[in-house]
Amino acid sequence: MSDTQNSGGGTSGQTVTFIYTTLPSMDQANRLADALVGEGLAACANAFGGMTSTYVWDGKVQREQEVAVIFKTQAARAAAAIAEIERLHPYDVPVAVAFDAAHAAGPFAKWIADQTSSAV
């Protein structure tokens, strides 16, 4: 494999991990992003507004507008990042799911590792 597309994490040896969650508003998404990035648990957060979620809660089909957030971190920080999401999240049952990248550009993977390594 080349330096620009190694399994999981490029040249750093760290696996790039994405964590997905949803929040009820952009303001809450930004607050959670500030907390995780500020604590070094994530290198970056992308918030996508205007999403509609349909789900069953209390036995009834519900439909709500939500904001999806994807955090970029390294695998070694994923459990701590998810624990912090659960601690700060306004929902009783927040989604917090981690996905490892199969491939990542070397410089990107190194940047993720550099931004999140001080807390490891």
Legacy VTK file of the C-alpha trace (Angstrom):
# vtk DataFile Version 3.0
C-alpha trace
ASCII
DATASET POLYDATA
POINTS 120 float
0.000 0.000 0.000
1.121 3.536 -0.621
1.590 6.232 2.023
-1.597 7.908 0.857
-3.880 4.931 1.304
-2.941 2.536 4.053
-5.379 0.274 5.829
-6.997 2.142 8.657
-4.640 4.981 9.140
-1.966 5.948 6.709
1.612 6.375 7.829
0.881 7.122 11.479
-0.043 3.543 12.392
-3.198 4.891 14.028
-6.614 3.770 12.834
-8.878 6.652 11.808
-12.284 6.243 13.449
-15.511 8.111 12.749
-18.133 8.453 15.485
-21.719 9.185 14.473
-24.334 10.796 16.705
-27.449 12.928 16.341
-28.652 15.919 18.344
-31.863 17.944 18.456
-30.311 21.258 17.355
-27.262 22.797 15.705
-26.546 24.715 18.919
-26.333 21.465 20.898
-24.268 19.852 18.141
-21.809 22.749 18.253
-21.535 22.549 22.050
-20.799 18.820 21.906
-18.290 19.356 19.087
-16.536 22.103 21.061
-16.289 19.816 24.088
-14.853 16.785 22.280
-12.465 18.747 20.072
-11.442 20.947 23.014
-10.663 17.876 25.144
-8.615 16.232 22.374
-11.082 13.366 22.043
-11.785 14.299 18.420
-9.725 16.154 15.848
-12.770 17.486 14.018
-16.548 17.372 13.988
-18.857 17.784 10.991
-22.467 18.770 11.744
-25.186 18.262 9.135
-28.480 20.042 9.810
-31.851 19.480 8.235
-32.019 15.744 8.803
-35.336 14.038 9.546
-35.299 11.001 11.822
-38.158 8.518 12.065
-38.163 6.093 14.991
-40.367 4.367 17.564
-40.381 5.815 21.095
-42.868 4.936 23.838
-44.672 2.666 21.389
-45.373 5.396 18.831
-43.749 6.317 15.539
-42.023 9.663 15.980
-40.562 12.039 13.428
-38.140 14.819 14.442
-35.675 17.195 12.845
-32.142 16.419 14.005
-28.539 17.329 13.358
-26.142 14.512 12.468
-22.573 14.864 13.725
-19.549 12.881 12.617
-16.487 13.091 14.842
-13.047 12.201 13.456
-10.703 10.570 15.944
-8.330 7.634 16.306
-9.416 4.182 17.459
-7.510 4.557 20.729
-9.727 7.544 21.660
-13.092 6.158 20.485
-14.236 4.632 23.796
-13.412 7.818 25.731
-15.102 9.959 23.075
-18.255 7.830 23.188
-18.305 7.975 26.990
-18.106 11.776 26.814
-20.881 11.885 24.192
-23.077 9.786 26.481
-22.260 12.006 29.477
-23.020 15.296 27.680
-25.834 14.199 25.354
-29.373 15.496 26.017
-31.114 12.266 24.888
-31.939 9.379 27.240
-30.645 6.924 24.618
-28.158 8.723 22.382
-26.755 7.099 19.287
-22.960 6.948 19.522
-21.491 4.509 17.017
-17.839 4.208 15.956
-16.697 3.091 12.486
-13.059 2.445 11.609
-11.884 3.702 8.218
-10.776 0.930 5.893
-8.352 3.341 4.211
-7.184 6.873 4.976
-4.798 9.298 3.304
-1.511 9.295 5.208
-1.360 13.051 5.960
-4.999 13.031 7.109
-4.444 10.048 9.404
-1.342 11.697 10.852
-3.259 14.925 11.486
-6.025 12.998 13.288
-3.433 11.203 15.422
-1.547 14.427 16.174
-4.719 16.235 17.256
-5.904 13.438 19.517
-2.659 11.938 20.852
-1.985 14.395 23.672
-4.894 12.934 25.623
-3.958 9.276 25.003
LINES 1 121
120 0 1 2 3 4 5 6 7 8 9 10 11 12 13 14 15 16 17 18 19 20 21 22 23 24 25 26 27 28 29 30 31 32 33 34 35 36 37 38 39 40 41 42 43 44 45 46 47 48 49 50 51 52 53 54 55 56 57 58 59 60 61 62 63 64 65 66 67 68 69 70 71 72 73 74 75 76 77 78 79 80 81 82 83 84 85 86 87 88 89 90 91 92 93 94 95 96 97 98 99 100 101 102 103 104 105 106 107 108 109 110 111 112 113 114 115 116 117 118 119
